[in-house]
Structure formats: structure tokens, C-alpha cells
Amino acid sequence: MSAENPQLQRNEECRMTVRGYLAERNTVAQTAATIQRRLRTEHDFTLDEVKSACAFLEGLEHVSKHFSPDGVSAHYKITSEGVLARERSLV
């Protein structure tokens, strides 16, 4: 990744951080707002960045999107592919 484009690095960091967070909590689906709030202590990702990361990871099939019973809130949950990708990135 190019050191010349800090936004690309930030996007990648956000995606990997979100994936790691969801992998550590793999039994629970969470909203992007909840994920952003929990990461806030160590990262300053915006809600839009977290939503974008979730959408990107969904495209890779690393997370799945579920809707609340009322169909309003999107919740994200790590998939087995996402857990495996996370584990392989730690090696």
C-alpha cells in the first residue's frame, strides 16, 4: 500500500479493525453505530467510515448483514470467511 495516500491506509485500517472487532464478538450482530462507538476509545473512525468498511467486508463475504425485526436497523456479523481471514492476518 502506498505511503503517499493516507486515506487509503486509513480505509484499510478501518476495515481490518472492524473485522477484528467483529471476529472477537462472533456470536453477536451489531449495528455500525455500535461498532463505531466501541472502537472510539482507540480509533477516531467516523460512522460513515465504519459503514463503508462493513459494506466492503460484506462484499468480500467477511461479514453478513441482518436487519432488525422492524426492518429498519442493519446489523453486521462476522462470517466464517471473515474469521478465517482475520486468523490468517495474525500469522
N, CA, C and O of each residue as an XYZ file, in Angstrom:
364
protein
N       0.854     -1.183      0.000
C       0.000      0.000      0.000
C       0.892      1.236      0.000
O       1.917      1.272      0.680
N       0.512      2.198     -0.731
C       1.316      3.400     -0.913
C       1.262      4.294      0.321
O       0.192      4.598      0.849
N       2.443      4.702      0.761
C       2.519      5.640      1.883
C       2.120      7.042      1.434
O       1.954      7.939      2.261
N       1.967      7.228      0.139
C       1.617      8.539     -0.393
C       0.138      8.870     -0.222
O      -0.240     10.036     -0.328
N      -0.689      7.895      0.034
C      -2.113      8.148      0.165
C      -2.607      7.703      1.544
O      -2.993      6.549      1.724
N      -2.593      8.615      2.508
C      -3.003      8.260      3.861
C      -4.465      7.844      3.958
O      -4.830      7.089      4.859
N      -5.314      8.326      3.038
C      -6.727      7.931      3.094
C      -6.895      6.447      2.779
O      -7.715      5.766      3.395
N      -6.123      5.952      1.825
C      -6.173      4.518      1.515
C      -5.720      3.692      2.711
O      -6.300      2.646      3.004
N      -4.693      4.156      3.395
C      -4.211      3.460      4.587
C      -5.272      3.491      5.685
O      -5.494      2.492      6.368
N      -5.914      4.623      5.848
C      -6.959      4.747      6.871
C      -8.132      3.824      6.548
O      -8.669      3.177      7.447
N      -8.538      3.752      5.272
C      -9.626      2.859      4.881
C      -9.285      1.412      5.217
O     -10.106      0.682      5.772
N      -8.074      1.011      4.877
C      -7.631     -0.362      5.153
C      -7.589     -0.615      6.660
O      -8.008     -1.675      7.124
N      -7.091      0.344      7.413
C      -7.030      0.196      8.869
C      -8.441      0.053      9.449
O      -8.665     -0.761     10.345
N      -9.366      0.825      8.951
C     -10.747      0.749      9.432
C     -11.344     -0.615      9.121
O     -11.971     -1.225      9.986
N     -11.160     -1.099      7.908
C     -11.706     -2.419      7.540
C     -11.130     -3.520      8.406
O     -11.865     -4.384      8.885
N      -9.818     -3.497      8.612
C      -9.181     -4.548      9.408
C      -9.591     -4.452     10.884
O      -9.759     -5.469     11.556
N      -9.747     -3.240     11.369
C     -10.163     -3.043     12.758
C     -11.594     -3.512     12.968
O     -11.891     -4.173     13.963
N     -12.478     -3.176     12.044
C     -13.870     -3.611     12.140
C     -13.949     -5.131     12.068
O     -14.653     -5.760     12.858
N     -13.223     -5.718     11.118
C     -13.230     -7.181     11.005
C     -12.712     -7.834     12.279
O     -13.276     -8.824     12.746
N     -11.650     -7.290     12.836
C     -11.109     -7.834     14.076
C     -12.076     -7.709     15.237
O     -12.233     -8.635     16.033
N     -12.718     -6.567     15.326
C     -13.705     -6.342     16.392
C     -14.843     -7.349     16.280
O     -15.226     -7.963     17.276
N     -15.387     -7.523     15.078
C     -16.493     -8.460     14.904
C     -16.040     -9.909     15.121
O     -16.806    -10.722     15.637
N     -14.819    -10.232     14.737
C     -14.313    -11.593     14.931
C     -14.203    -11.935     16.413
O     -14.435    -13.076     16.812
N     -13.849    -10.948     17.222
C     -13.746    -11.177     18.666
C     -15.110    -11.319     19.321
O     -15.218    -11.838     20.432
N     -16.150    -10.860     18.639
C     -17.520    -10.926     19.157
C     -18.390    -11.644     18.139
O     -19.409    -11.115     17.695
N     -17.976    -12.864     17.770
C     -18.558    -13.537     16.622
C     -19.942    -14.135     16.837
O     -20.498    -14.719     15.907
N     -20.505    -14.013     18.008
C     -21.847    -14.550     18.237
C     -22.920    -13.477     18.183
O     -24.109    -13.775     18.293
N     -22.501    -12.226     18.014
C     -23.450    -11.115     18.090
C     -23.387    -10.273     16.821
O     -22.302     -9.938     16.344
N     -24.549     -9.934     16.279
C     -24.629     -8.990     15.168
C     -24.806     -7.592     15.766
O     -25.591     -7.404     16.696
N     -24.074     -6.618     15.229
C     -24.091     -5.269     15.789
C     -24.295     -4.223     14.699
O     -23.919     -4.431     13.546
N     -24.885     -3.112     15.073
C     -25.060     -2.009     14.132
C     -23.724     -1.309     13.911
O     -22.808     -1.427     14.725
N     -23.624     -0.586     12.811
C     -22.411      0.185     12.540
C     -22.183      1.230     13.632
O     -21.040      1.510     13.993
N     -23.254      1.801     14.152
C     -23.124      2.807     15.214
C     -22.541      2.183     16.482
O     -21.718      2.802     17.155
N     -22.961      0.973     16.806
C     -22.414      0.284     17.989
C     -20.942     -0.034     17.779
O     -20.129      0.155     18.684
N     -20.597     -0.511     16.602
C     -19.203     -0.828     16.299
C     -18.355      0.435     16.423
O     -17.302      0.421     17.060
N     -18.815      1.522     15.817
C     -18.066      2.784     15.865
C     -17.891      3.269     17.292
O     -16.811      3.729     17.663
N     -18.931      3.173     18.090
C     -18.878      3.621     19.482
C     -17.885      2.782     20.283
O     -17.141      3.322     21.101
N     -17.866      1.480     20.059
C     -16.945      0.605     20.798
C     -15.492      0.819     20.392
O     -14.585      0.659     21.209
N     -15.272      1.179     19.133
C     -13.901      1.406     18.660
C     -13.375      2.793     19.008
O     -12.176      3.053     18.907
N     -14.263      3.667     19.411
C     -13.920      5.075     19.641
C     -12.796      5.259     20.665
O     -12.051      6.233     20.571
N     -12.653      4.367     21.626
C     -11.628      4.535     22.656
C     -10.213      4.473     22.083
O      -9.287      5.060     22.642
N     -10.045      3.751     20.953
C      -8.707      3.610     20.383
C      -8.580      4.185     18.981
O      -7.468      4.396     18.496
N      -9.714      4.442     18.323
C      -9.695      4.910     16.936
C     -10.705      6.033     16.765
O     -11.709      6.095     17.474
N     -10.431      6.906     15.831
C     -11.349      8.033     15.600
C     -12.129      7.863     14.299
O     -12.413      8.845     13.612
N     -12.475      6.620     13.958
C     -13.243      6.369     12.736
C     -14.617      6.999     12.847
O     -15.255      6.955     13.899
N     -15.065      7.588     11.741
C     -16.406      8.158     11.704
C     -17.422      7.046     11.448
O     -17.059      5.938     11.052
N     -18.676      7.349     11.675
C     -19.730      6.384     11.411
C     -19.758      6.035      9.921
O     -19.960      4.873      9.569
N     -19.562      7.001      9.062
C     -19.535      6.732      7.618
C     -18.384      5.796      7.244
O     -18.544      4.926      6.388
N     -17.237      5.972      7.879
C     -16.104      5.080      7.607
C     -16.420      3.653      8.045
O     -16.090      2.697      7.342
N     -17.052      3.509      9.191
C     -17.405      2.169      9.685
C     -18.454      1.536      8.784
O     -18.368      0.348      8.474
N     -19.448      2.317      8.360
C     -20.466      1.789      7.441
C     -19.817      1.354      6.128
O     -20.148      0.299      5.586
N     -18.911      2.153      5.631
C     -18.210      1.818      4.395
C     -17.385      0.546      4.565
O     -17.371     -0.309      3.680
N     -16.706      0.422      5.688
C     -15.922     -0.784      5.968
C     -16.822     -2.011      6.023
O     -16.477     -3.061      5.482
N     -17.965     -1.882      6.667
C     -18.914     -3.005      6.753
C     -19.411     -3.395      5.364
O     -19.519     -4.582      5.057
N     -19.714     -2.414      4.529
C     -20.175     -2.698      3.171
C     -19.079     -3.393      2.358
O     -19.355     -4.330      1.609
N     -17.853     -2.936      2.509
C     -16.724     -3.548      1.807
C     -16.543     -4.987      2.261
O     -16.391     -5.891      1.439
N     -16.561     -5.198      3.581
C     -16.388     -6.545      4.130
C     -17.546     -7.454      3.750
O     -17.363     -8.658      3.574
N     -18.730     -6.886      3.625
C     -19.881     -7.668      3.171
C     -19.644     -8.129      1.728
O     -19.973     -9.263      1.378
N     -19.086     -7.270      0.907
C     -18.772     -7.628     -0.472
C     -17.764     -8.759     -0.568
O     -17.814     -9.566     -1.496
N     -16.848     -8.818      0.392
C     -15.867     -9.909      0.445
C     -16.440    -11.159      1.110
O     -15.779    -12.195      1.176
N     -17.661    -11.053      1.598
C     -18.334    -12.109      2.356
C     -17.632    -12.388      3.690
O     -17.670    -13.506      4.202
N     -16.986    -11.344      4.247
C     -16.376    -11.450      5.574
C     -17.375    -11.095      6.657
O     -17.215    -11.510      7.805
N     -18.391    -10.343      6.316
C     -19.494    -10.063      7.239
C     -20.808    -10.263      6.492
O     -20.872    -10.178      5.265
N     -21.839    -10.528      7.261
C     -23.180    -10.623      6.691
C     -24.041     -9.553      7.338
O     -23.839     -9.179      8.493
N     -25.005     -9.069      6.566
C     -25.892     -8.017      7.060
C     -27.245     -8.636      7.389
O     -27.808     -9.396      6.601
N     -27.752     -8.297      8.567
C     -29.058     -8.758      9.022
C     -29.855     -7.527      9.423
O     -29.287     -6.525      9.858
N     -31.158     -7.604      9.278
C     -31.999     -6.476      9.653
C     -32.791     -6.802     10.903
O     -33.168     -7.952     11.132
N     -33.039     -5.789     11.703
C     -33.851     -5.938     12.903
C     -35.260     -6.362     12.487
O     -35.636     -6.189     11.327
N     -36.036     -6.909     13.408
C     -37.394     -7.359     13.067
C     -38.254     -6.274     12.409
O     -39.116     -6.578     11.584
N     -38.020     -5.027     12.770
C     -38.800     -3.953     12.145
C     -38.246     -3.565     10.771
O     -38.833     -2.741     10.070
N     -37.119     -4.162     10.393
C     -36.542     -3.922      9.078
C     -35.823     -2.607      8.913
O     -35.469     -2.226      7.797
N     -35.601     -1.907     10.012
C     -35.010     -0.574      9.928
C     -33.497     -0.604     10.137
O     -32.758      0.005      9.363
N     -33.033     -1.294     11.158
C     -31.622     -1.264     11.531
C     -30.857     -2.429     10.913
O     -31.262     -3.586     11.024
N     -29.746     -2.102     10.263
C     -28.854     -3.125      9.729
C     -27.857     -3.521     10.808
O     -27.256     -2.666     11.459
N     -27.691     -4.807     10.987
C     -26.730     -5.357     11.932
C     -25.721     -6.202     11.159
O     -26.079     -6.900     10.210
N     -24.465     -6.129     11.571
C     -23.394     -6.843     10.887
C     -22.822     -7.911     11.794
O     -22.634     -7.704     12.993
N     -22.547     -9.070     11.187
C     -21.990    -10.199     11.932
C     -20.887    -10.831     11.091
O     -21.017    -10.954      9.873
N     -19.817    -11.223     11.737
C     -18.697    -11.856     11.046
C     -19.137    -13.209     10.495
O     -19.950    -13.899     11.109
N     -18.606    -13.582      9.348
C     -18.868    -14.894      8.767
C     -17.660    -15.800      9.026
O     -16.629    -15.349      9.526
N     -17.802    -17.059      8.684
C     -16.664    -17.969      8.857
C     -15.499    -17.531      7.961
O     -14.338    -17.678      8.344
N     -15.802    -16.992      6.769
C     -14.743    -16.489      5.897
C     -14.018    -15.312      6.544
O     -12.802    -15.175      6.417
N     -14.771    -14.472      7.234
C     -14.180    -13.331      7.920
C     -13.300    -13.748      9.083
O     -12.229    -13.179      9.295
N     -13.752    -14.743      9.837
C     -12.944    -15.251     10.957
C     -11.650    -15.836     10.419
O     -10.574    -15.577     10.957
N     -11.752    -16.623      9.360
C     -10.560    -17.235      8.775
C      -9.599    -16.177      8.249
O      -8.391    -16.285      8.461
N     -10.111    -15.166      7.574
C      -9.256    -14.082      7.068
C      -8.565    -13.367      8.219
O      -7.385    -13.028      8.129
N      -9.301    -13.139      9.298
C      -8.712    -12.488     10.481
C      -7.599    -13.340     11.065
O      -6.525    -12.833     11.389
N      -7.858    -14.637     11.199
C      -6.834    -15.537     11.763
C      -5.607    -15.580     10.883
O      -4.484    -15.598     11.386
N      -5.801    -15.598      9.592
C      -4.650    -15.660      8.668
C      -3.867    -14.358      8.689
O      -2.659    -14.370      8.451
N      -4.513    -13.247      8.965
C      -3.797    -11.967      9.002
C      -2.945    -11.840     10.262
O      -2.050    -10.996     10.318
N      -3.209    -12.659     11.263
C      -2.455    -12.610     12.506
C      -1.211    -13.481     12.478
O      -0.379    -13.411     13.383
N      -1.079    -14.305     11.439
C       0.042    -15.238     11.346
C       1.248    -14.542     10.802
O       2.301    -15.161     10.647
